[in-house]
Amino acid sequence: MIGVRVKLTFPDELVREPIIARMVKELDIVPNIRRADVGEHSGWIICELDGDGTTVDGAVEWLRAEGVRVDLLGDVVES
């Protein structure tokens, strides 16, 4: 199991969408939300995405394909 710390930035059209819930359900990822600021028209979340290596990489690509900006923050946590 590995984890990667990311900043997820949501544009206006995705702020009200259950992106994190869908990611958990569809990709078997465990997010650990560390900080967040979500407003009416935009939002961001800093979280750790935990799963096996392939699943975590797939989750990052899935989020980007959904229109979420994903910035890797460089912290990889192995457990």
mmCIF file of the N, C-alpha and C atoms, coordinates in Angstrom:
data_MODEL
# 
_entry.id   MODEL 
# 
loop_
_atom_site.group_PDB 
_atom_site.id 
_atom_site.type_symbol 
_atom_site.label_atom_id 
_atom_site.label_alt_id 
_atom_site.label_comp_id 
_atom_site.label_asym_id 
_atom_site.label_entity_id 
_atom_site.label_seq_id 
_atom_site.pdbx_PDB_ins_code 
_atom_site.Cartn_x 
_atom_site.Cartn_y 
_atom_site.Cartn_z 
_atom_site.occupancy 
_atom_site.B_iso_or_equiv 
_atom_site.pdbx_formal_charge 
_atom_site.auth_seq_id 
_atom_site.auth_comp_id 
_atom_site.auth_asym_id 
_atom_site.auth_atom_id 
_atom_site.pdbx_PDB_model_num 
ATOM 1   N N  . MET A 1 1  ? 0.849   -1.178 0.000   1.00 0.00 ? 1  MET A N  1 
ATOM 2   C CA . MET A 1 1  ? 0.000   0.000  0.000   1.00 0.00 ? 1  MET A CA 1 
ATOM 3   C C  . MET A 1 1  ? 0.892   1.238  0.000   1.00 0.00 ? 1  MET A C  1 
ATOM 4   N N  . ILE A 1 2  ? 0.623   2.160  -0.906  1.00 0.00 ? 2  ILE A N  1 
ATOM 5   C CA . ILE A 1 2  ? 1.341   3.431  -0.929  1.00 0.00 ? 2  ILE A CA 1 
ATOM 6   C C  . ILE A 1 2  ? 0.338   4.563  -0.907  1.00 0.00 ? 2  ILE A C  1 
ATOM 7   N N  . GLY A 1 3  ? 0.838   5.722  -0.580  1.00 0.00 ? 3  GLY A N  1 
ATOM 8   C CA . GLY A 1 3  ? 0.004   6.912  -0.614  1.00 0.00 ? 3  GLY A CA 1 
ATOM 9   C C  . GLY A 1 3  ? 0.771   8.050  -1.232  1.00 0.00 ? 3  GLY A C  1 
ATOM 10  N N  . VAL A 1 4  ? 0.061   8.927  -1.890  1.00 0.00 ? 4  VAL A N  1 
ATOM 11  C CA . VAL A 1 4  ? 0.682   10.102 -2.482  1.00 0.00 ? 4  VAL A CA 1 
ATOM 12  C C  . VAL A 1 4  ? -0.131  11.313 -2.047  1.00 0.00 ? 4  VAL A C  1 
ATOM 13  N N  . ARG A 1 5  ? 0.571   12.385 -1.715  1.00 0.00 ? 5  ARG A N  1 
ATOM 14  C CA . ARG A 1 5  ? -0.104  13.617 -1.310  1.00 0.00 ? 5  ARG A CA 1 
ATOM 15  C C  . ARG A 1 5  ? -0.313  14.478 -2.547  1.00 0.00 ? 5  ARG A C  1 
ATOM 16  N N  . VAL A 1 6  ? -1.551  14.958 -2.712  1.00 0.00 ? 6  VAL A N  1 
ATOM 17  C CA . VAL A 1 6  ? -1.917  15.736 -3.890  1.00 0.00 ? 6  VAL A CA 1 
ATOM 18  C C  . VAL A 1 6  ? -2.757  16.938 -3.484  1.00 0.00 ? 6  VAL A C  1 
ATOM 19  N N  . LYS A 1 7  ? -2.756  17.935 -4.352  1.00 0.00 ? 7  LYS A N  1 
ATOM 20  C CA . LYS A 1 7  ? -3.697  19.042 -4.241  1.00 0.00 ? 7  LYS A CA 1 
ATOM 21  C C  . LYS A 1 7  ? -4.653  18.910 -5.416  1.00 0.00 ? 7  LYS A C  1 
ATOM 22  N N  . LEU A 1 8  ? -5.929  18.804 -5.105  1.00 0.00 ? 8  LEU A N  1 
ATOM 23  C CA . LEU A 1 8  ? -6.963  18.692 -6.119  1.00 0.00 ? 8  LEU A CA 1 
ATOM 24  C C  . LEU A 1 8  ? -7.681  20.028 -6.214  1.00 0.00 ? 8  LEU A C  1 
ATOM 25  N N  . THR A 1 9  ? -7.735  20.599 -7.410  1.00 0.00 ? 9  THR A N  1 
ATOM 26  C CA . THR A 1 9  ? -8.412  21.872 -7.623  1.00 0.00 ? 9  THR A CA 1 
ATOM 27  C C  . THR A 1 9  ? -9.599  21.630 -8.545  1.00 0.00 ? 9  THR A C  1 
ATOM 28  N N  . PHE A 1 10 ? -10.771 22.046 -8.064  1.00 0.00 ? 10 PHE A N  1 
ATOM 29  C CA . PHE A 1 10 ? -12.020 21.793 -8.766  1.00 0.00 ? 10 PHE A CA 1 
ATOM 30  C C  . PHE A 1 10 ? -12.528 23.072 -9.416  1.00 0.00 ? 10 PHE A C  1 
ATOM 31  N N  . PRO A 1 11 ? -12.770 23.042 -10.730 1.00 0.00 ? 11 PRO A N  1 
ATOM 32  C CA . PRO A 1 11 ? -13.353 24.212 -11.394 1.00 0.00 ? 11 PRO A CA 1 
ATOM 33  C C  . PRO A 1 11 ? -14.834 24.336 -11.055 1.00 0.00 ? 11 PRO A C  1 
ATOM 34  N N  . ASP A 1 12 ? -15.395 25.446 -11.404 1.00 0.00 ? 12 ASP A N  1 
ATOM 35  C CA . ASP A 1 12 ? -16.789 25.785 -11.091 1.00 0.00 ? 12 ASP A CA 1 
ATOM 36  C C  . ASP A 1 12 ? -17.761 24.653 -11.410 1.00 0.00 ? 12 ASP A C  1 
ATOM 37  N N  . GLU A 1 13 ? -17.633 24.061 -12.577 1.00 0.00 ? 13 GLU A N  1 
ATOM 38  C CA . GLU A 1 13 ? -18.609 23.050 -12.998 1.00 0.00 ? 13 GLU A CA 1 
ATOM 39  C C  . GLU A 1 13 ? -18.496 21.733 -12.231 1.00 0.00 ? 13 GLU A C  1 
ATOM 40  N N  . LEU A 1 14 ? -17.426 21.535 -11.468 1.00 0.00 ? 14 LEU A N  1 
ATOM 41  C CA . LEU A 1 14 ? -17.260 20.284 -10.719 1.00 0.00 ? 14 LEU A CA 1 
ATOM 42  C C  . LEU A 1 14 ? -17.419 20.428 -9.206  1.00 0.00 ? 14 LEU A C  1 
ATOM 43  N N  . VAL A 1 15 ? -17.577 21.649 -8.719  1.00 0.00 ? 15 VAL A N  1 
ATOM 44  C CA . VAL A 1 15 ? -17.612 21.860 -7.271  1.00 0.00 ? 15 VAL A CA 1 
ATOM 45  C C  . VAL A 1 15 ? -18.739 21.071 -6.608  1.00 0.00 ? 15 VAL A C  1 
ATOM 46  N N  . ARG A 1 16 ? -19.866 20.967 -7.247  1.00 0.00 ? 16 ARG A N  1 
ATOM 47  C CA . ARG A 1 16 ? -21.028 20.282 -6.653  1.00 0.00 ? 16 ARG A CA 1 
ATOM 48  C C  . ARG A 1 16 ? -21.095 18.794 -7.000  1.00 0.00 ? 16 ARG A C  1 
ATOM 49  N N  . GLU A 1 17 ? -20.150 18.298 -7.766  1.00 0.00 ? 17 GLU A N  1 
ATOM 50  C CA . GLU A 1 17 ? -20.150 16.892 -8.172  1.00 0.00 ? 17 GLU A CA 1 
ATOM 51  C C  . GLU A 1 17 ? -19.469 16.021 -7.103  1.00 0.00 ? 17 GLU A C  1 
ATOM 52  N N  . PRO A 1 18 ? -19.952 14.799 -6.892  1.00 0.00 ? 18 PRO A N  1 
ATOM 53  C CA . PRO A 1 18 ? -19.353 13.905 -5.885  1.00 0.00 ? 18 PRO A CA 1 
ATOM 54  C C  . PRO A 1 18 ? -18.132 13.151 -6.418  1.00 0.00 ? 18 PRO A C  1 
ATOM 55  N N  . ILE A 1 19 ? -17.134 13.901 -6.857  1.00 0.00 ? 19 ILE A N  1 
ATOM 56  C CA . ILE A 1 19 ? -15.949 13.309 -7.487  1.00 0.00 ? 19 ILE A CA 1 
ATOM 57  C C  . ILE A 1 19 ? -15.212 12.377 -6.528  1.00 0.00 ? 19 ILE A C  1 
ATOM 58  N N  . ILE A 1 20 ? -14.984 12.810 -5.303  1.00 0.00 ? 20 ILE A N  1 
ATOM 59  C CA . ILE A 1 20 ? -14.244 11.986 -4.337  1.00 0.00 ? 20 ILE A CA 1 
ATOM 60  C C  . ILE A 1 20 ? -15.013 10.699 -4.044  1.00 0.00 ? 20 ILE A C  1 
ATOM 61  N N  . ALA A 1 21 ? -16.308 10.787 -3.845  1.00 0.00 ? 21 ALA A N  1 
ATOM 62  C CA . ALA A 1 21 ? -17.128 9.601  -3.574  1.00 0.00 ? 21 ALA A CA 1 
ATOM 63  C C  . ALA A 1 21 ? -17.077 8.624  -4.748  1.00 0.00 ? 21 ALA A C  1 
ATOM 64  N N  . ARG A 1 22 ? -17.156 9.135  -5.966  1.00 0.00 ? 22 ARG A N  1 
ATOM 65  C CA . ARG A 1 22 ? -17.070 8.271  -7.154  1.00 0.00 ? 22 ARG A CA 1 
ATOM 66  C C  . ARG A 1 22 ? -15.718 7.610  -7.253  1.00 0.00 ? 22 ARG A C  1 
ATOM 67  N N  . MET A 1 23 ? -14.648 8.349  -6.950  1.00 0.00 ? 23 MET A N  1 
ATOM 68  C CA . MET A 1 23 ? -13.304 7.788  -7.003  1.00 0.00 ? 23 MET A CA 1 
ATOM 69  C C  . MET A 1 23 ? -13.166 6.628  -6.016  1.00 0.00 ? 23 MET A C  1 
ATOM 70  N N  . VAL A 1 24 ? -13.672 6.820  -4.797  1.00 0.00 ? 24 VAL A N  1 
ATOM 71  C CA . VAL A 1 24 ? -13.603 5.765  -3.789  1.00 0.00 ? 24 VAL A CA 1 
ATOM 72  C C  . VAL A 1 24 ? -14.343 4.523  -4.270  1.00 0.00 ? 24 VAL A C  1 
ATOM 73  N N  . LYS A 1 25 ? -15.541 4.718  -4.776  1.00 0.00 ? 25 LYS A N  1 
ATOM 74  C CA . LYS A 1 25 ? -16.388 3.604  -5.191  1.00 0.00 ? 25 LYS A CA 1 
ATOM 75  C C  . LYS A 1 25 ? -15.847 2.885  -6.424  1.00 0.00 ? 25 LYS A C  1 
ATOM 76  N N  . GLU A 1 26 ? -15.413 3.645  -7.412  1.00 0.00 ? 26 GLU A N  1 
ATOM 77  C CA . GLU A 1 26 ? -15.006 3.059  -8.689  1.00 0.00 ? 26 GLU A CA 1 
ATOM 78  C C  . GLU A 1 26 ? -13.564 2.552  -8.699  1.00 0.00 ? 26 GLU A C  1 
ATOM 79  N N  . LEU A 1 27 ? -12.681 3.182  -7.903  1.00 0.00 ? 27 LEU A N  1 
ATOM 80  C CA . LEU A 1 27 ? -11.254 2.875  -8.028  1.00 0.00 ? 27 LEU A CA 1 
ATOM 81  C C  . LEU A 1 27 ? -10.614 2.263  -6.783  1.00 0.00 ? 27 LEU A C  1 
ATOM 82  N N  . ASP A 1 28 ? -11.389 2.053  -5.732  1.00 0.00 ? 28 ASP A N  1 
ATOM 83  C CA . ASP A 1 28 ? -10.866 1.452  -4.508  1.00 0.00 ? 28 ASP A CA 1 
ATOM 84  C C  . ASP A 1 28 ? -9.676  2.233  -3.946  1.00 0.00 ? 28 ASP A C  1 
ATOM 85  N N  . ILE A 1 29 ? -9.836  3.544  -3.868  1.00 0.00 ? 29 ILE A N  1 
ATOM 86  C CA . ILE A 1 29 ? -8.836  4.452  -3.315  1.00 0.00 ? 29 ILE A CA 1 
ATOM 87  C C  . ILE A 1 29 ? -9.337  4.942  -1.959  1.00 0.00 ? 29 ILE A C  1 
ATOM 88  N N  . VAL A 1 30 ? -8.411  5.094  -1.023  1.00 0.00 ? 30 VAL A N  1 
ATOM 89  C CA . VAL A 1 30 ? -8.763  5.642  0.290   1.00 0.00 ? 30 VAL A CA 1 
ATOM 90  C C  . VAL A 1 30 ? -8.168  7.043  0.390   1.00 0.00 ? 30 VAL A C  1 
ATOM 91  N N  . PRO A 1 31 ? -9.009  8.097  0.350   1.00 0.00 ? 31 PRO A N  1 
ATOM 92  C CA . PRO A 1 31 ? -8.488  9.455  0.489   1.00 0.00 ? 31 PRO A CA 1 
ATOM 93  C C  . PRO A 1 31 ? -8.440  9.856  1.971   1.00 0.00 ? 31 PRO A C  1 
ATOM 94  N N  . ASN A 1 32 ? -7.393  10.557 2.339   1.00 0.00 ? 32 ASN A N  1 
ATOM 95  C CA . ASN A 1 32 ? -7.279  11.131 3.677   1.00 0.00 ? 32 ASN A CA 1 
ATOM 96  C C  . ASN A 1 32 ? -7.180  12.635 3.484   1.00 0.00 ? 32 ASN A C  1 
ATOM 97  N N  . ILE A 1 33 ? -8.292  13.338 3.687   1.00 0.00 ? 33 ILE A N  1 
ATOM 98  C CA . ILE A 1 33 ? -8.335  14.777 3.443   1.00 0.00 ? 33 ILE A CA 1 
ATOM 99  C C  . ILE A 1 33 ? -7.643  15.500 4.590   1.00 0.00 ? 33 ILE A C  1 
ATOM 100 N N  . ARG A 1 34 ? -6.630  16.298 4.251   1.00 0.00 ? 34 ARG A N  1 
ATOM 101 C CA . ARG A 1 34 ? -5.829  17.014 5.238   1.00 0.00 ? 34 ARG A CA 1 
ATOM 102 C C  . ARG A 1 34 ? -6.242  18.475 5.378   1.00 0.00 ? 34 ARG A C  1 
ATOM 103 N N  . ARG A 1 35 ? -6.606  19.089 4.270   1.00 0.00 ? 35 ARG A N  1 
ATOM 104 C CA . ARG A 1 35 ? -7.070  20.487 4.249   1.00 0.00 ? 35 ARG A CA 1 
ATOM 105 C C  . ARG A 1 35 ? -7.989  20.650 3.063   1.00 0.00 ? 35 ARG A C  1 
ATOM 106 N N  . ALA A 1 36 ? -8.896  21.618 3.181   1.00 0.00 ? 36 ALA A N  1 
ATOM 107 C CA . ALA A 1 36 ? -9.796  21.882 2.054   1.00 0.00 ? 36 ALA A CA 1 
ATOM 108 C C  . ALA A 1 36 ? -10.373 23.287 2.176   1.00 0.00 ? 36 ALA A C  1 
ATOM 109 N N  . ASP A 1 37 ? -10.705 23.836 1.031   1.00 0.00 ? 37 ASP A N  1 
ATOM 110 C CA . ASP A 1 37 ? -11.406 25.111 0.961   1.00 0.00 ? 37 ASP A CA 1 
ATOM 111 C C  . ASP A 1 37 ? -12.326 25.011 -0.255  1.00 0.00 ? 37 ASP A C  1 
ATOM 112 N N  . VAL A 1 38 ? -13.599 24.845 0.008   1.00 0.00 ? 38 VAL A N  1 
ATOM 113 C CA . VAL A 1 38 ? -14.559 24.682 -1.070  1.00 0.00 ? 38 VAL A CA 1 
ATOM 114 C C  . VAL A 1 38 ? -15.593 25.791 -0.970  1.00 0.00 ? 38 VAL A C  1 
ATOM 115 N N  . GLY A 1 39 ? -15.704 26.548 -2.040  1.00 0.00 ? 39 GLY A N  1 
ATOM 116 C CA . GLY A 1 39 ? -16.678 27.630 -2.100  1.00 0.00 ? 39 GLY A CA 1 
ATOM 117 C C  . GLY A 1 39 ? -17.747 27.319 -3.125  1.00 0.00 ? 39 GLY A C  1 
ATOM 118 N N  . GLU A 1 40 ? -18.539 28.310 -3.439  1.00 0.00 ? 40 GLU A N  1 
ATOM 119 C CA . GLU A 1 40 ? -19.637 28.118 -4.380  1.00 0.00 ? 40 GLU A CA 1 
ATOM 120 C C  . GLU A 1 40 ? -19.151 27.909 -5.811  1.00 0.00 ? 40 GLU A C  1 
ATOM 121 N N  . HIS A 1 41 ? -18.014 28.542 -6.175  1.00 0.00 ? 41 HIS A N  1 
ATOM 122 C CA . HIS A 1 41 ? -17.567 28.500 -7.570  1.00 0.00 ? 41 HIS A CA 1 
ATOM 123 C C  . HIS A 1 41 ? -16.232 27.813 -7.792  1.00 0.00 ? 41 HIS A C  1 
ATOM 124 N N  . SER A 1 42 ? -15.525 27.461 -6.753  1.00 0.00 ? 42 SER A N  1 
ATOM 125 C CA . SER A 1 42 ? -14.254 26.754 -6.913  1.00 0.00 ? 42 SER A CA 1 
ATOM 126 C C  . SER A 1 42 ? -13.893 26.111 -5.586  1.00 0.00 ? 42 SER A C  1 
ATOM 127 N N  . GLY A 1 43 ? -12.915 25.233 -5.642  1.00 0.00 ? 43 GLY A N  1 
ATOM 128 C CA . GLY A 1 43 ? -12.485 24.601 -4.405  1.00 0.00 ? 43 GLY A CA 1 
ATOM 129 C C  . GLY A 1 43 ? -11.200 23.827 -4.597  1.00 0.00 ? 43 GLY A C  1 
ATOM 130 N N  . TRP A 1 44 ? -10.541 23.566 -3.483  1.00 0.00 ? 44 TRP A N  1 
ATOM 131 C CA . TRP A 1 44 ? -9.340  22.737 -3.522  1.00 0.00 ? 44 TRP A CA 1 
ATOM 132 C C  . TRP A 1 44 ? -9.306  21.855 -2.284  1.00 0.00 ? 44 TRP A C  1 
ATOM 133 N N  . ILE A 1 45 ? -8.639  20.724 -2.442  1.00 0.00 ? 45 ILE A N  1 
ATOM 134 C CA . ILE A 1 45 ? -8.473  19.762 -1.360  1.00 0.00 ? 45 ILE A CA 1 
ATOM 135 C C  . ILE A 1 45 ? -7.030  19.279 -1.393  1.00 0.00 ? 45 ILE A C  1 
ATOM 136 N N  . ILE A 1 46 ? -6.390  19.256 -0.247  1.00 0.00 ? 46 ILE A N  1 
ATOM 137 C CA . ILE A 1 46 ? -5.101  18.586 -0.122  1.00 0.00 ? 46 ILE A CA 1 
ATOM 138 C C  . ILE A 1 46 ? -5.375  17.275 0.594   1.00 0.00 ? 46 ILE A C  1 
ATOM 139 N N  . CYS A 1 47 ? -4.998  16.186 -0.053  1.00 0.00 ? 47 CYS A N  1 
ATOM 140 C CA . CYS A 1 47 ? -5.275  14.886 0.542   1.00 0.00 ? 47 CYS A CA 1 
ATOM 141 C C  . CYS A 1 47 ? -4.200  13.880 0.160   1.00 0.00 ? 47 CYS A C  1 
ATOM 142 N N  . GLU A 1 48 ? -4.213  12.783 0.890   1.00 0.00 ? 48 GLU A N  1 
ATOM 143 C CA . GLU A 1 48 ? -3.370  11.636 0.571   1.00 0.00 ? 48 GLU A CA 1 
ATOM 144 C C  . GLU A 1 48 ? -4.262  10.599 -0.082  1.00 0.00 ? 48 GLU A C  1 
ATOM 145 N N  . LEU A 1 49 ? -3.808  10.055 -1.186  1.00 0.00 ? 49 LEU A N  1 
ATOM 146 C CA . LEU A 1 49 ? -4.528  8.987  -1.871  1.00 0.00 ? 49 LEU A CA 1 
ATOM 147 C C  . LEU A 1 49 ? -3.793  7.694  -1.586  1.00 0.00 ? 49 LEU A C  1 
ATOM 148 N N  . ASP A 1 50 ? -4.453  6.767  -0.912  1.00 0.00 ? 50 ASP A N  1 
ATOM 149 C CA . ASP A 1 50 ? -3.833  5.499  -0.529  1.00 0.00 ? 50 ASP A CA 1 
ATOM 150 C C  . ASP A 1 50 ? -4.432  4.348  -1.328  1.00 0.00 ? 50 ASP A C  1 
ATOM 151 N N  . GLY A 1 51 ? -3.561  3.431  -1.741  1.00 0.00 ? 51 GLY A N  1 
ATOM 152 C CA . GLY A 1 51 ? -3.965  2.235  -2.480  1.00 0.00 ? 51 GLY A CA 1 
ATOM 153 C C  . GLY A 1 51 ? -2.709  1.559  -2.983  1.00 0.00 ? 51 GLY A C  1 
ATOM 154 N N  . ASP A 1 52 ? -2.862  0.531  -3.820  1.00 0.00 ? 52 ASP A N  1 
ATOM 155 C CA . ASP A 1 52 ? -1.649  -0.040 -4.399  1.00 0.00 ? 52 ASP A CA 1 
ATOM 156 C C  . ASP A 1 52 ? -1.145  0.899  -5.493  1.00 0.00 ? 52 ASP A C  1 
ATOM 157 N N  . GLY A 1 53 ? 0.118   0.727  -5.887  1.00 0.00 ? 53 GLY A N  1 
ATOM 158 C CA . GLY A 1 53 ? 0.758   1.677  -6.803  1.00 0.00 ? 53 GLY A CA 1 
ATOM 159 C C  . GLY A 1 53 ? 0.003   1.905  -8.093  1.00 0.00 ? 53 GLY A C  1 
ATOM 160 N N  . THR A 1 54 ? -0.461  0.850  -8.709  1.00 0.00 ? 54 THR A N  1 
ATOM 161 C CA . THR A 1 54 ? -1.191  0.965  -9.969  1.00 0.00 ? 54 THR A CA 1 
ATOM 162 C C  . THR A 1 54 ? -2.517  1.690  -9.758  1.00 0.00 ? 54 THR A C  1 
ATOM 163 N N  . THR A 1 55 ? -3.187  1.403  -8.650  1.00 0.00 ? 55 THR A N  1 
ATOM 164 C CA . THR A 1 55 ? -4.469  2.030  -8.360  1.00 0.00 ? 55 THR A CA 1 
ATOM 165 C C  . THR A 1 55 ? -4.312  3.524  -8.119  1.00 0.00 ? 55 THR A C  1 
ATOM 166 N N  . VAL A 1 56 ? -3.276  3.906  -7.395  1.00 0.00 ? 56 VAL A N  1 
ATOM 167 C CA . VAL A 1 56 ? -3.032  5.324  -7.115  1.00 0.00 ? 56 VAL A CA 1 
ATOM 168 C C  . VAL A 1 56 ? -2.732  6.067  -8.417  1.00 0.00 ? 56 VAL A C  1 
ATOM 169 N N  . ASP A 1 57 ? -1.875  5.507  -9.256  1.00 0.00 ? 57 ASP A N  1 
ATOM 170 C CA . ASP A 1 57 ? -1.580  6.132  -10.549 1.00 0.00 ? 57 ASP A CA 1 
ATOM 171 C C  . ASP A 1 57 ? -2.839  6.258  -11.397 1.00 0.00 ? 57 ASP A C  1 
ATOM 172 N N  . GLY A 1 58 ? -3.657  5.221  -11.386 1.00 0.00 ? 58 GLY A N  1 
ATOM 173 C CA . GLY A 1 58 ? -4.907  5.244  -12.133 1.00 0.00 ? 58 GLY A CA 1 
ATOM 174 C C  . GLY A 1 58 ? -5.864  6.303  -11.609 1.00 0.00 ? 58 GLY A C  1 
ATOM 175 N N  . ALA A 1 59 ? -5.891  6.487  -10.295 1.00 0.00 ? 59 ALA A N  1 
ATOM 176 C CA . ALA A 1 59 ? -6.767  7.489  -9.688  1.00 0.00 ? 59 ALA A CA 1 
ATOM 177 C C  . ALA A 1 59 ? -6.353  8.897  -10.105 1.00 0.00 ? 59 ALA A C  1 
ATOM 178 N N  . VAL A 1 60 ? -5.055  9.156  -10.142 1.00 0.00 ? 60 VAL A N  1 
ATOM 179 C CA . VAL A 1 60 ? -4.569  10.476 -10.562 1.00 0.00 ? 60 VAL A CA 1 
ATOM 180 C C  . VAL A 1 60 ? -4.986  10.740 -12.006 1.00 0.00 ? 60 VAL A C  1 
ATOM 181 N N  . GLU A 1 61 ? -4.815  9.763  -12.871 1.00 0.00 ? 61 GLU A N  1 
ATOM 182 C CA . GLU A 1 61 ? -5.204  9.939  -14.274 1.00 0.00 ? 61 GLU A CA 1 
ATOM 183 C C  . GLU A 1 61 ? -6.719  10.080 -14.406 1.00 0.00 ? 61 GLU A C  1 
ATOM 184 N N  . TRP A 1 62 ? -7.479  9.324  -13.622 1.00 0.00 ? 62 TRP A N  1 
ATOM 185 C CA . TRP A 1 62 ? -8.941  9.402  -13.649 1.00 0.00 ? 62 TRP A CA 1 
ATOM 186 C C  . TRP A 1 62 ? -9.413  10.789 -13.237 1.00 0.00 ? 62 TRP A C  1 
ATOM 187 N N  . LEU A 1 63 ? -8.832  11.331 -12.154 1.00 0.00 ? 63 LEU A N  1 
ATOM 188 C CA . LEU A 1 63 ? -9.193  12.675 -11.696 1.00 0.00 ? 63 LEU A CA 1 
ATOM 189 C C  . LEU A 1 63 ? -8.922  13.711 -12.779 1.00 0.00 ? 63 LEU A C  1 
ATOM 190 N N  . ARG A 1 64 ? -7.776  13.615 -13.418 1.00 0.00 ? 64 ARG A N  1 
ATOM 191 C CA . ARG A 1 64 ? -7.444  14.555 -14.498 1.00 0.00 ? 64 ARG A CA 1 
ATOM 192 C C  . ARG A 1 64 ? -8.426  14.431 -15.656 1.00 0.00 ? 64 ARG A C  1 
ATOM 193 N N  . ALA A 1 65 ? -8.797  13.206 -16.003 1.00 0.00 ? 65 ALA A N  1 
ATOM 194 C CA . ALA A 1 65 ? -9.760  12.991 -17.091 1.00 0.00 ? 65 ALA A CA 1 
ATOM 195 C C  . ALA A 1 65 ? -11.139 13.558 -16.742 1.00 0.00 ? 65 ALA A C  1 
ATOM 196 N N  . GLU A 1 66 ? -11.467 13.598 -15.460 1.00 0.00 ? 66 GLU A N  1 
ATOM 197 C CA . GLU A 1 66 ? -12.742 14.163 -15.010 1.00 0.00 ? 66 GLU A CA 1 
ATOM 198 C C  . GLU A 1 66 ? -12.728 15.692 -15.017 1.00 0.00 ? 66 GLU A C  1 
ATOM 199 N N  . GLY A 1 67 ? -11.550 16.300 -15.180 1.00 0.00 ? 67 GLY A N  1 
ATOM 200 C CA . GLY A 1 67 ? -11.444 17.752 -15.226 1.00 0.00 ? 67 GLY A CA 1 
ATOM 201 C C  . GLY A 1 67 ? -10.891 18.388 -13.969 1.00 0.00 ? 67 GLY A C  1 
ATOM 202 N N  . VAL A 1 68 ? -10.414 17.560 -13.034 1.00 0.00 ? 68 VAL A N  1 
ATOM 203 C CA . VAL A 1 68 ? -9.824  18.060 -11.788 1.00 0.00 ? 68 VAL A CA 1 
ATOM 204 C C  . VAL A 1 68 ? -8.337  18.312 -12.040 1.00 0.00 ? 68 VAL A C  1 
ATOM 205 N N  . ARG A 1 69 ? -7.851  19.464 -11.601 1.00 0.00 ? 69 ARG A N  1 
ATOM 206 C CA . ARG A 1 69 ? -6.412  19.726 -11.683 1.00 0.00 ? 69 ARG A CA 1 
ATOM 207 C C  . ARG A 1 69 ? -5.745  18.986 -10.529 1.00 0.00 ? 69 ARG A C  1 
ATOM 208 N N  . VAL A 1 70 ? -4.742  18.169 -10.844 1.00 0.00 ? 70 VAL A N  1 
ATOM 209 C CA . VAL A 1 70 ? -4.031  17.384 -9.832  1.00 0.00 ? 70 VAL A CA 1 
ATOM 210 C C  . VAL A 1 70 ? -2.583  17.828 -9.794  1.00 0.00 ? 70 VAL A C  1 
ATOM 211 N N  . ASP A 1 71 ? -2.165  18.361 -8.641  1.00 0.00 ? 71 ASP A N  1 
ATOM 212 C CA . ASP A 1 71 ? -0.771  18.725 -8.428  1.00 0.00 ? 71 ASP A CA 1 
ATOM 213 C C  . ASP A 1 71 ? -0.184  17.743 -7.427  1.00 0.00 ? 71 ASP A C  1 
ATOM 214 N N  . LEU A 1 72 ? 0.859   17.040 -7.832  1.00 0.00 ? 72 LEU A N  1 
ATOM 215 C CA . LEU A 1 72 ? 1.548   16.120 -6.928  1.00 0.00 ? 72 LEU A CA 1 
ATOM 216 C C  . LEU A 1 72 ? 2.415   16.940 -5.978  1.00 0.00 ? 72 LEU A C  1 
ATOM 217 N N  . LEU A 1 73 ? 2.267   16.698 -4.699  1.00 0.00 ? 73 LEU A N  1 
ATOM 218 C CA . LEU A 1 73 ? 3.000   17.484 -3.709  1.00 0.00 ? 73 LEU A CA 1 
ATOM 219 C C  . LEU A 1 73 ? 4.290   16.810 -3.256  1.00 0.00 ? 73 LEU A C  1 
ATOM 220 N N  . GLY A 1 74 ? 4.596   15.668 -3.813  1.00 0.00 ? 74 GLY A N  1 
ATOM 221 C CA . GLY A 1 74 ? 5.905   15.067 -3.607  1.00 0.00 ? 74 GLY A CA 1 
ATOM 222 C C  . GLY A 1 74 ? 6.036   14.129 -2.443  1.00 0.00 ? 74 GLY A C  1 
ATOM 223 N N  . ASP A 1 75 ? 5.087   14.076 -1.551  1.00 0.00 ? 75 ASP A N  1 
ATOM 224 C CA . ASP A 1 75 ? 5.180   13.178 -0.421  1.00 0.00 ? 75 ASP A CA 1 
ATOM 225 C C  . ASP A 1 75 ? 4.580   11.833 -0.773  1.00 0.00 ? 75 ASP A C  1 
ATOM 226 N N  . VAL A 1 76 ? 5.391   10.795 -0.734  1.00 0.00 ? 76 VAL A N  1 
ATOM 227 C CA . VAL A 1 76 ? 4.901   9.444  -0.930  1.00 0.00 ? 76 VAL A CA 1 
ATOM 228 C C  . VAL A 1 76 ? 5.051   8.721  0.379   1.00 0.00 ? 76 VAL A C  1 
ATOM 229 N N  . VAL A 1 77 ? 3.962   8.139  0.862   1.00 0.00 ? 77 VAL A N  1 
ATOM 230 C CA . VAL A 1 77 ? 3.956   7.452  2.142   1.00 0.00 ? 77 VAL A CA 1 
ATOM 231 C C  . VAL A 1 77 ? 3.726   5.980  1.883   1.00 0.00 ? 77 VAL A C  1 
ATOM 232 N N  . GLU A 1 78 ? 4.644   5.142  2.352   1.00 0.00 ? 78 GLU A N  1 
ATOM 233 C CA . GLU A 1 78 ? 4.468   3.699  2.211   1.00 0.00 ? 78 GLU A CA 1 
ATOM 234 C C  . GLU A 1 78 ? 4.091   3.109  3.544   1.00 0.00 ? 78 GLU A C  1 
ATOM 235 N N  . SER A 1 79 ? 3.161   2.158  3.525   1.00 0.00 ? 79 SER A N  1 
ATOM 236 C CA . SER A 1 79 ? 2.783   1.497  4.774   1.00 0.00 ? 79 SER A CA 1 
ATOM 237 C C  . SER A 1 79 ? 2.706   0.000  4.576   1.00 0.00 ? 79 SER A C  1 
# 
